[in-house]
């Protein structure tokens, strides 16, 4: 079974009422999520969240803490995926998609209730409730 790490960022507006969401293409359908994607070779999980947010939403961010970690086994694909969801702060850029894979159909600010409705695949304890600091994440380095 192939192990895949996915990193994403939960980004709130200044009032803490809306988050950035992206509409992902999946075959002939789509699903909504926060910006994120697979960690690439030689990249930390935090670096992946920052890069994916830039690619999918056009925004430069700083990671401020860890929102949650969850795991899914996709038996039909032979993948074990661990998802790392970070909190982040927007420090630059402009809202737009520059996804090199062409998998992002839309990017937008979304109110928290709508965001949770769109991400109904998440367990209740993972739902977005508002800005929080999160728990610390620290890359200790290469040893």
C-alpha positions in Angstrom: 0.0 0.0 0.0 1.4 3.4 -1.0 1.6 6.0 1.8 0.7 9.6 0.8 0.9 12.7 2.9 -1.4 15.6 2.1 -1.1 19.1 3.6 -3.7 21.8 3.5 -4.4 25.2 5.0 -7.5 26.6 6.7 -7.4 30.4 6.1 -9.8 32.9 7.6 -10.7 36.4 6.5 -9.9 39.3 8.9 -13.2 39.0 10.7 -12.9 35.2 11.1 -16.3 34.6 9.3 -15.1 33.1 6.0 -12.5 30.7 4.8 -10.8 30.1 1.4 -12.2 27.1 -0.5 -11.2 25.5 -3.8 -13.5 23.5 -6.1 -11.5 20.4 -7.2 -12.1 18.5 -10.4 -12.6 14.8 -10.0 -13.3 13.0 -13.2 -16.7 14.3 -14.4 -17.6 15.7 -11.0 -16.1 17.9 -8.3 -15.7 18.4 -4.6 -14.9 21.4 -2.4 -12.0 21.6 0.1 -9.5 24.0 1.6 -6.3 24.5 -0.5 -4.0 21.5 -0.3 -2.3 18.6 -1.9 0.4 15.9 -1.8 3.7 16.5 -0.2 6.5 16.4 -2.8 9.9 14.7 -2.5 12.2 16.6 -0.2 9.5 18.9 1.1 8.2 19.3 4.6 4.5 19.0 5.4 4.5 22.7 6.2 6.2 23.7 3.0 3.7 21.6 1.0 0.7 23.5 2.6 2.4 26.8 1.7 3.2 25.7 -1.9 -0.3 24.2 -2.5 -2.0 27.3 -1.2 0.0 29.5 -3.6 -0.7 27.1 -6.5 -4.4 26.6 -5.8 -5.4 30.0 -4.4 -2.7 32.4 -5.4 -2.0 33.4 -1.8 1.2 33.5 0.2 0.7 32.2 3.7 2.4 31.6 7.0 1.5 28.5 9.0 0.3 29.3 12.5 -0.5 25.9 13.9 -2.0 22.5 13.3 -5.8 22.2 12.9 -6.0 18.4 12.7 -4.7 15.1 11.4 -6.8 12.4 9.8 -6.1 9.2 7.9 -8.0 7.4 5.1 -7.3 4.1 3.4 -8.4 4.1 -0.2 -8.4 0.3 -0.9 -9.5 0.6 -4.5 -6.4 2.8 -5.2 -4.1 1.0 -2.8 -3.3 4.3 -0.9 -3.0 5.1 2.7 -3.4 8.9 3.0 -2.6 11.0 6.0 -4.0 14.5 5.9 -2.4 17.3 7.8 -4.7 20.4 8.1 -2.9 23.6 9.2 -4.1 27.0 10.3 -2.5 29.8 8.3 -2.4 33.6 7.9 -2.4 35.3 4.6 0.7 37.5 4.1 0.5 38.3 0.4 -0.7 37.3 -3.1 -4.0 37.7 -4.8 -6.9 35.2 -4.8 -6.7 33.2 -8.0 -5.8 29.7 -9.1 -2.5 29.0 -10.8 -2.8 25.2 -10.3 -0.3 23.6 -12.7 -2.4 20.4 -12.9 -5.5 22.3 -13.9 -7.6 20.5 -11.2 -8.9 23.6 -9.5 -12.1 24.9 -11.1 -12.8 27.8 -8.7 -11.4 29.5 -5.6 -13.4 31.7 -3.3 -14.2 33.0 0.1 -16.9 31.0 1.7 -18.8 31.5 5.0 -18.1 28.9 7.7 -21.6 27.2 7.5 -21.4 26.7 3.8 -17.8 25.5 4.1 -18.9 22.8 6.5 -21.8 21.8 4.3 -19.5 21.5 1.3 -17.1 19.4 3.4 -19.7 17.1 4.8 -17.2 14.2 4.3 -15.4 15.4 7.5 -16.3 14.1 10.9 -18.1 16.5 13.2 -15.0 17.0 15.4 -13.1 18.2 12.3 -15.6 20.9 11.3 -14.5 24.5 11.0 -15.8 26.6 13.9 -13.7 29.8 13.7 -10.2 31.0 14.0 -8.0 29.2 16.5 -4.4 29.1 17.2 -4.1 25.3 16.8 -1.4 23.2 18.2 2.3 23.9 17.3 4.0 22.2 14.4 7.7 22.1 14.3 10.1 20.6 11.7 13.0 19.4 13.7 15.3 19.2 10.7 17.2 16.4 9.0 19.1 14.1 11.4 
